Amino acid sequence: MKKTILLIFFLQFLITFGQNPTEIDTNFGVFPGFNNPVLTSALQADGKILVGGHLIAYQGLPINYLTRLNPDGRKDESFNLGKGLNAGVYSVAVQTDGKILVGGNFTKFQDSNQNYLIRLNPDGSKDNSFDIGTGFIKSRNYDRGGVVNTILVQPDGKILVGGGFKSYNGINQNYLIRLNSDGTKDTTFNIGDGFDETVYCLSIQNDGKILAGGGFSKFEGLSQNCLIRLNNDGTKDTSFNIITGFNSAVRTILIQPNEKILAGGWFFEFQGEIKTGLISLNKDGSKDVPFNLKFGLNHNVESLCLQPDGKILAGGNFVNYSKPDENHIIRLNVDGSIDASFKTGSGFGIENGSTINTINLQNNGKLIVGGDFSTFQDIRNNYVISLNADGSKDDSFNKGNGLSNLVNTVALQSDDKILAGGKFTTHNEVSQNYIIRFNSDGSKDSSFNIETGFNGVVNTINQQTDGKIIVGGAFTKYKNQNNYSFIRLNSDGSKDSSFNTGTNGFSNTVNCTAIQTDGKILVGGLFSNYQNVSQNRLIRLNTDGSKDVSFNIGTGFDAEVLSLSLQIDGKIIVGGKFKNYQGVGQNYLIRLNADGSKDASFNIGTGFGSIYTLGDILSIVVQPDGKIIVGGRFKYYQNQTQNYIIRLNADGSIDSTFKTNNGFSYYVNSIALQKDGKIIVAGEFSIYNNNTANRIARLNSDGSIDTTFTGSSFSLVYNYISDNDKVGLNSIALQKDGKIVLGGAFSSFKTDTAAAFLIRIKGTEVVLSNEDFIKENKLFSLWPNPVKNTLNINSLNESNYSIKIYDLLGRLIYTKENVNTSIDVSSFISGLYLIKIKAESGETSQKFIKI
């Protein structure tokens, strides 16, 4: 009876453990910040931050152009827009009652018509008391700017709106309007024919007069270049005279406490005098002579912010203000001189490509800065950052952690640590250039010290049996020392000086590697030379880095090698972009003998691809039975449709028992084989054989989809992707416990979970048969098994070892060092356990049953 109960309990454990193999086990971090530029921001009275722009995701999750952040950078989940807006947000303004005005290029809110302007309640729902009717009509399509660019709430609650529109509610209204608090037009504000071009910015004086800046050259048919002051009724204030004005658009206006007016924008002249991007005017429109005597901007100003002490923050896409190290943001004293106490160092980069679009000053003196930038002080910061009052980064503002860019390759060490390489340059907003090692719990392994790391992308990582690590990619330096595309590291991250690739190493990118049982290393890639000697796309190196001359490929391949796999007989399967080997046609796949000659017994006929389609081979896996699974960018093999995956017999013929039918909908980037013969496939696809399979699928050994492995879904960060990147899931690594580590270009998992570039899912642990339980391990054996009280550990070679015991949920429940021969398990609950035993001669994982 007791054995029957145990069997039922045991089976219940197996069922529980087998559920949800696609659930997250470890999240290595979330996408840092936004996916597109921030155009506008506003602070609420409670310190929360409204952010708008071309934004479709924050920390990898959808936001639809507008979101609200808590003061610490976390998304405010109480602000719910539902489906939100359908296009960019250019302006946000907060009313005193907490309601939020939003303007931009959108025409819908939650799928209902809403032309370019809306007012939201504080919770993100639409305020139906604000009715704009049919709203605005844009004057034309704009490359820069929105239909509604700027919103200003007057002290009396009326709302000024400026932009690129020509009518409101069916009535002509050129570029500027004032609305009542209910959304109707304020007829007491009459601008007549108005402006001839876009209004970008607005500001209101204490006396109620209104400053408007933009790209216009006329107001009511008369010359008025880019800046004007209006009376409260909309007529021009003739006491404000800028004469010939500006030669290009005014984008931002700031009224100082002394009533002087700062204007920033795209201009480089004012009244015919060179004044690039920023100027101070007196209240009558004349130039403020004491200001900016040492003026030195080289480009545009997009945003201005006034501090309580009168100092002025300016942001834009300039890279100097008198000094070359003032990049995109500066703080000025009242007289226009630089405030030297505000130091951003290298700031947002030394080129004009980045732009600061919005600056907000918080009550604590910190700054919320948004724009079109991806780094700050060379550390990834996507489009929004918080700065301290001295210009340093505010580390308490958390926009996300983890890696900053995609992962190309994942490798598991024998000690269960995880190596990852790719395009990332930071981890947790700290420099981490292109390679990292994690502990088994997902934390960064600080014992792996790469210092400045690589200067280019890592494509492939492999660990040798001695623990040393080979790395290949598109780099030319490691720790600021020349290392061309390939290097071997010691286990602590230092360069292995016993491995010498010469002065020049490889002439181009290394894509893939494989380590033979004799320690020799196969390297494939785009290179055509090694150590200045011709070597086309494939080479075998000796353990010291020298070329293995016994491996002769002659003239080699005519195009890139992308994948390698070793057979147990020493033969080598090579895949890539090539169509010739040693000058003879060979479409995308070949098997070589151990000496580099072509293996004629492996016949692929016309091979992969066709005249009009690709045949690139990205992944190759050899099964224990000698059959070969191949994945890539191909649609055809031997002129038969084989959508992106195929299994070949050992002679190169199609394995007809592997039935993929319609196959995958797009590229297969990586394949891994489980111990039970099931096949994990990852790539850029969304469908397998008419079944939903979003970037990952598990196939049974006959090619049918494993329906127990479903529900995963990855979304992608497209603005990070270049033409040469693999988009989707790029790498699979199977742990000994059945868990699956996945690397690639993604920003969320299952649509509602923020997870970026690297993730571990639970997978399904392969349960051993009764024979496997009692079969003696080469290193260790356990007895009795099943066990009631004392579990004995026998070894032929060791008498002292460390152990860890896990339950079926993967939880570590017991650990002990310096174990001699036995451990007491009498207190354990009945069930199945995994024991990991480690000694000098090696380590093993075995299962035992506690009764």
Phi, psi and omega in degrees: 000318181297321179294324179295315179299318179298317180299316178298316179299317180297317179293324177298320178299316182297319180296314180300315184293329183281351182282152172051056180293343180265006177288151180292133170262313181219127175258115185275002177144168181243162180299129185277106174087210184267168180260351183212170186297144172272130181254334185206156175205160179208145179261136172273166180297331180275005178089353177289156191239120173271132183228129179228162179162211176272046193264124174242355178203146171229128186052034175087354182251146186298141175225343176057058164081345180213139176210169175233132181251148169288164182302338180269004177098349178287148177294136179276104184289347179281351179261103190241111179267000186061231177287345173068210185266167184249005178198180192299150175254127183249343183207140176224136176221139182254126177282165180294336179274005177090352177288156192236122175266134184228130178230156179173218181254006184286154176234358179219151170227121184050044175072004176255149182302133179201094191275092162079351180212139178208155170242131182251150168287165182301339180270000179098352177284158180289136175273102185287350177283350178254103188246114180262005180061233178280352175073213187264158168238128183287148182285327174188177177283132183247135174283326181230120179109162183247177175292316169249114183258333188210140179229133179227122177268120179285162177301334180273005178091349176289158193235118175270135181228127177235152179175214183247042183254161179238350177206161177223124180055037176084000181248136179305133179201102191270097163077348178210140178208156170240131181251151169286170185293346179263001178098352177284157179290136175276105185286350177282351179251104188239112179259010178061233179284350175067215187261164178259359182200177193300142168260124183257333188209154181220150173207150184238135178277167179297333180275005177090354177287153191239127174263133178231133177237153180180204179258012184285158174235355180219151170226123185050041174082356181251150184302131178200096192272094162079351178209140180209156169240130182251150170287169183298341181265001178098352177283159180289137175273103185288349178283352178253105189238109179261007178056245182281347174066217188258157179266354177202178195299142166267125187251343182205143181229140177223125177264122182276163179301333179275011178073003173285157190240122174264132177235132176234154180173208184267001186284158170227007174220145170225122183051040176081358181255140182297119176211100188269111166083335185207137179207154174246132180243150171286169185294345178265001178098353178282160181293134176278096189298318182296341183276143172057044177296337179246045184299139182201036176283149178251359182199198194286154170246129183248341185210146177226146180215134182259131175271159178299334180275007178089350178289156190236128174261133179234135178230151179180212177244023174284159177234012171198148170227092186067323180244145186286353184256019176259098192251105169075343175212137178219161170238130183248149169284171185301330182272003178095355177283158182286136173275103186290349180281350179258105187235120178253005180062230179286351173056228185263023178108166187255011178243162183283359184294330180272154181218138170263116183262337186208139177227130175232137180261122179277165181297334180274007178089353179279159184246135168261119185240127178230154180172207180250079180215156180238346180222157169223124185051043176067011177250137183301123174216103191275094164076352175210145180205155171250130179248146171287170184297339180265003179096354178281161181289137177273104185287348179281349180267104189257106179267000183137157180230192181090203184277154186266350182201182193292156177255129178264330189212143177229136178224139179260133176275166180294338178268013178077004173286157190240122175262137178225139177226154180175221183257359185290152177234355176219158170223126185052039177063026173237143184306130178204090194272096163079351176211147180206156172234133179252148168289167184296340179272002178096354177281154178293136177273102184288349178283348178263097191255105181262358182052243181281350175067212182268165176251011179201178190294141172259128182252334186211140178223137174218145176253133176282167179294337178274005178091351178286156191237125175260139186226132176230154180178213183246027182267163173235352181220150169225125185053040177068011176250144183300125172208106191270098168074351185205141182201156170242131182250150168286168185294343179267002179097352177285156178290136177277105185289347179279354180250111190242113177264012178081184184291322188250348177053227180269148183277348181202190191299142169259128183255328189208154179217158173210139182253123179283165179295336178274004178090351177290154191238124173268135183229128177235152180177212183258356187293155175237355178219149169228124183053043176067016177243139183304130180200098192272096164076352178209141179207156170241130182253147170286172184294345178263002179097351177285158179290136175275103186287348178284350178255103189244112180258006179060233179281353173070215187260154179268355179204179191303138169265128186246340186209150180220147172210143183254136172270161182291341178274005178090354176286157190236126176259130186236133177231157178174215181259358189289157174234358179217146171229124183053038175079004181246140182305131180201099192276094164079344182213141179207155170242131181251149169287170184298340180266001179099350178285157179290136176274104185291344180283351179254103189246112180261004179059233179284352174072212187262163176074191176207184180301326188252358183230161178288161174226014187307133177257120184254337184210139179224131176228129177261123179283161177302332179276005178090351177287155191235121177264131184232133177229154178174216184255014185271153172248342186228149169224125183051041177067012174253143180295125178215087192288090165076355175210146179204154169241131182252149169288170183298340180264003179097352177284160181289133174278103185289348178280349180260098190257103179265349180052249182282351177064206182267159182276345179200193194300144170257122183260331186208145179225141175221144183252122177285166179294335180271006177091352176286156192239121175269129181235132180229151179175220186247010185277166174233348183221141169232118176048049178071009175254140176298128179208089189275092176074351176209145176210155170242128181253145170288169185295343179265004179095350177287156181283139177276106186287352175279349183246080183220169174099353179282150180201124181244135172255158193245155179257086190292328183288357175265354194263131172259173185300333184268355182279149169273125186262125179122221174266128187252337188211142177235137172226125181262122177282163180296333181273007178093350178289155188237122176262129184235132176238150179172206179246088178213158182235349176208160182233132181055035173064333186241007181241120177289120179200126188231129164072332179209133183208153172238126177253164191291327183063197179226117178292133179283116183279131182282153175284170177304322179297322179295327181295323187260354182291135183289132176278149182295333182259317187220158170221153180242142172202153347287161179212103013292159184231148179254310186238302186243124178260120180265142180240121180248142175217141178285336189243343189235154174230002182213127183204168176252149181226153170225138180237133182240147172273181186288349174270003178084010182275134176285118184246349183204134175216143181203139175260161174055047175280137181266289185227343185206161175222153181268118180244017185298333182275353182289146173287145179301137180158191182258136182228156174248127177247131175252122183245130182230133177216180183297326184280350180148192179215161178210160173238130178223163179251150172217156179252128175264127180250000000 
